[in-house]
Amino acid sequence: MSTITAVKSCATTSCAFNASGCTAFAVTIAGAEQPTCATFIALDARGGLPTANGHVGACQRLECVHNTDLLCTAEGVDISDSAICLSYEVR
């Protein structure tokens, strides 16, 4: 893999890393039931990068077709308003 997967969009406006897009340097996709953004944090503050330029740093969903060696190989991911990875696909 030669590139790191970008977070194309994030609708989770209650996340401290969302300022018109994902401002986390890297997010982790995890979750026991749903493939969720484990980096989500609801705070009364905003943090992260000065621009919405987040990427997927790790993926813990081994059954996803985009997971290779715990890294996301999707062209980009979209995160729903409930922090679910909408790009997730079961093998």
C-alpha positions as CSV (number, residue, x, y, z in Angstrom):
1,M,0.0,0.0,0.0
2,S,1.5,3.3,-1.0
3,T,-1.1,5.8,0.4
4,I,-2.9,6.3,3.6
5,T,-6.7,6.3,3.3
6,A,-8.3,9.7,3.7
7,V,-11.5,10.3,5.8
8,K,-13.6,11.8,2.9
9,S,-16.4,12.9,5.1
10,C,-17.6,12.8,8.7
11,A,-21.1,13.6,9.7
12,T,-20.5,13.2,13.4
13,T,-20.8,16.8,14.4
14,S,-20.7,16.1,18.1
15,C,-17.1,14.8,17.8
16,A,-14.3,17.1,19.0
17,F,-12.3,16.2,15.9
18,N,-15.0,17.3,13.5
19,A,-14.7,20.9,12.2
20,S,-16.4,20.8,8.8
21,G,-14.6,17.4,8.4
22,C,-12.2,15.2,10.2
23,T,-9.4,17.0,11.9
24,A,-7.8,14.0,13.7
25,F,-4.4,13.2,12.3
26,A,-5.5,9.5,12.1
27,V,-8.6,7.6,13.2
28,T,-9.0,4.0,14.2
29,I,-11.9,2.0,12.9
30,A,-12.9,-0.6,15.5
31,G,-16.2,-1.5,17.3
32,A,-17.5,-4.8,18.5
33,E,-20.9,-4.7,16.9
34,Q,-20.6,-1.9,14.2
35,P,-17.5,-0.7,12.4
36,T,-17.2,2.6,14.3
37,C,-14.7,5.3,14.5
38,A,-12.9,4.6,17.8
39,T,-11.3,8.1,17.7
40,F,-14.8,9.7,18.2
41,I,-14.9,11.8,21.4
42,A,-17.7,14.1,22.5
43,L,-16.2,17.2,24.2
44,D,-17.2,20.8,24.4
45,A,-13.9,21.6,22.6
46,R,-12.5,21.2,19.1
47,G,-9.1,19.7,18.5
48,G,-6.8,18.1,16.0
49,L,-5.3,19.5,12.8
50,P,-6.0,23.1,11.7
51,T,-7.7,21.7,8.6
52,A,-10.0,18.7,7.9
53,N,-7.3,16.4,6.6
54,G,-7.9,13.2,8.7
55,H,-6.8,9.7,7.6
56,V,-7.4,6.1,8.8
57,G,-4.4,5.1,10.9
58,A,-5.6,1.6,11.8
59,C,-8.5,-0.7,11.1
60,Q,-9.4,-3.4,13.6
61,R,-12.2,-4.9,11.5
62,L,-10.4,-8.0,10.1
63,E,-13.5,-9.1,8.1
64,C,-13.6,-5.9,6.0
65,V,-12.6,-6.2,2.4
66,H,-10.5,-3.0,2.7
67,N,-8.4,-4.3,5.6
68,T,-4.9,-5.4,4.7
69,D,-2.4,-5.9,7.6
70,L,-4.7,-3.8,9.8
71,L,-4.6,-0.9,7.4
72,C,-7.4,0.5,5.3
73,T,-7.0,0.1,1.6
74,A,-10.3,1.9,0.6
75,E,-10.0,4.9,-1.7
76,G,-11.5,6.9,1.1
77,V,-13.9,6.4,4.0
78,D,-17.1,8.2,5.0
79,I,-18.2,8.3,8.6
80,S,-21.9,8.6,9.5
81,D,-23.5,10.9,12.1
82,S,-23.4,7.9,14.6
83,A,-19.6,7.4,13.9
84,I,-20.1,4.3,11.7
85,C,-17.7,3.7,8.9
86,L,-19.9,3.7,5.8
87,S,-17.1,2.3,3.6
88,Y,-17.0,-1.0,5.6
89,E,-17.7,-4.1,3.5
90,V,-17.6,-7.7,4.8
91,R,-15.4,-10.1,2.9
